[in-house]
Amino acid sequence: MEAHRYIQLRVHLDEQQIPDQIEWRADENQESWVKAKAFLLSIFEEQSKDTMKLDLWTSDFQMSEMDRFMYYSLRSLCDTYMRATNNTELANDFRSFIEHFGKQTELIQSS
């Protein structure tokens, strides 16, 4: 028997079709929805070899929250890239940019 797991996203739109509430849950046994303010979804399609993206955020998502969200998302992407490719040189270049981004957004202290 094949096992399946589901990740569900629910997006509430205002009258201008702008997301005003985002909720998600990661397991069919989880009855309650968890509120979120943003999500990034990237899917690499096998046949077309193209990346499909869906990036949404709520109308009350503050710029400081976006900075933090991007910083930690980039860090995670870099870690994923390193684990998948073992390309240390390019991963270190990526980390340098992320550190620059963190300093520019004042999420990390300048040395």
C-alpha positions as CSV (number, residue, x, y, z in Angstrom):
1,M,0.0,0.0,0.0
2,E,1.4,3.4,-1.0
3,A,1.5,6.1,1.7
4,H,0.4,9.6,0.9
5,R,0.9,12.8,2.9
6,Y,-0.8,16.1,2.2
7,I,0.2,19.7,2.7
8,Q,-2.8,21.9,2.4
9,L,-2.9,25.7,1.9
10,R,-5.9,27.8,2.3
11,V,-5.9,31.4,1.0
12,H,-8.7,33.9,1.9
13,L,-8.9,36.8,-0.6
14,D,-10.4,40.2,-0.1
15,E,-12.7,41.9,-2.5
16,Q,-9.7,43.0,-4.7
17,Q,-8.5,39.3,-4.8
18,I,-5.5,40.1,-2.5
19,P,-4.7,37.5,0.1
20,D,-5.8,38.7,3.5
21,Q,-5.4,35.4,5.4
22,I,-3.3,32.4,4.7
23,E,-3.6,29.1,6.6
24,W,-1.9,25.7,6.3
25,R,-1.8,22.3,7.7
26,A,0.6,19.5,7.0
27,D,-1.2,16.3,7.9
28,E,-4.7,15.0,7.3
29,N,-5.0,14.3,11.0
30,Q,-4.3,17.9,11.9
31,E,-7.8,19.3,12.3
32,S,-6.9,23.0,13.0
33,W,-5.4,25.3,10.5
34,V,-2.2,27.3,11.3
35,K,-2.2,31.0,10.4
36,A,0.7,32.3,8.2
37,K,1.4,35.6,6.6
38,A,3.4,34.3,3.5
39,F,4.6,31.3,1.7
40,L,6.9,30.5,-1.2
41,L,6.3,27.4,-3.3
42,S,8.6,26.2,-6.0
43,I,8.0,23.1,-8.0
44,F,10.5,21.6,-10.5
45,E,8.5,19.9,-13.2
46,E,10.0,16.7,-14.4
47,Q,8.9,16.8,-18.0
48,S,9.3,20.5,-18.8
49,K,12.4,21.0,-16.6
50,D,10.9,24.3,-15.6
51,T,10.3,25.7,-12.1
52,M,6.7,26.8,-11.3
53,K,6.4,29.3,-8.5
54,L,3.7,30.6,-6.3
55,D,4.6,33.3,-3.9
56,L,1.9,34.9,-1.8
57,W,1.8,37.2,1.2
58,T,-1.0,38.9,3.1
59,S,-1.8,42.6,2.8
60,D,-0.7,43.1,6.4
61,F,2.8,41.5,5.9
62,Q,5.2,44.2,7.1
63,M,8.5,44.9,5.3
64,S,10.5,43.9,8.3
65,E,8.7,40.6,8.3
66,M,9.5,40.2,4.6
67,D,13.1,40.9,5.2
68,R,13.2,38.2,7.9
69,F,11.2,35.7,5.8
70,M,13.6,36.2,2.8
71,Y,16.7,36.0,5.0
72,Y,15.8,32.7,6.5
73,S,14.4,31.3,3.3
74,L,17.6,32.1,1.5
75,R,19.6,30.4,4.3
76,S,17.5,27.3,3.9
77,L,17.9,27.3,0.1
78,C,21.6,27.6,0.5
79,D,21.7,24.6,2.9
80,T,19.5,22.6,0.5
81,Y,21.7,23.4,-2.4
82,M,24.9,22.4,-0.5
83,R,23.3,19.1,0.7
84,A,22.1,18.3,-2.9
85,T,25.2,19.3,-4.8
86,N,28.1,19.3,-2.3
87,N,29.4,22.4,-4.3
88,T,31.2,24.1,-1.4
89,E,32.6,26.9,-3.5
90,L,29.3,28.1,-4.9
91,A,27.5,27.5,-1.6
92,N,30.0,29.7,0.2
93,D,29.4,32.4,-2.5
94,F,25.7,32.1,-1.8
95,R,26.3,32.3,2.0
96,S,28.3,35.5,1.4
97,F,25.4,37.1,-0.3
98,I,23.0,36.0,2.4
99,E,25.3,37.5,5.1
100,H,25.3,40.7,3.0
101,F,21.5,40.6,2.8
102,G,21.3,40.0,6.6
103,K,23.6,43.0,7.3
104,Q,21.7,45.3,4.9
105,T,18.4,44.4,6.5
106,E,19.9,44.7,10.0
107,L,18.9,41.1,10.8
108,I,22.5,40.3,11.7
109,Q,25.2,42.6,13.2
110,S,28.0,44.0,11.0
111,S,31.5,42.8,12.0
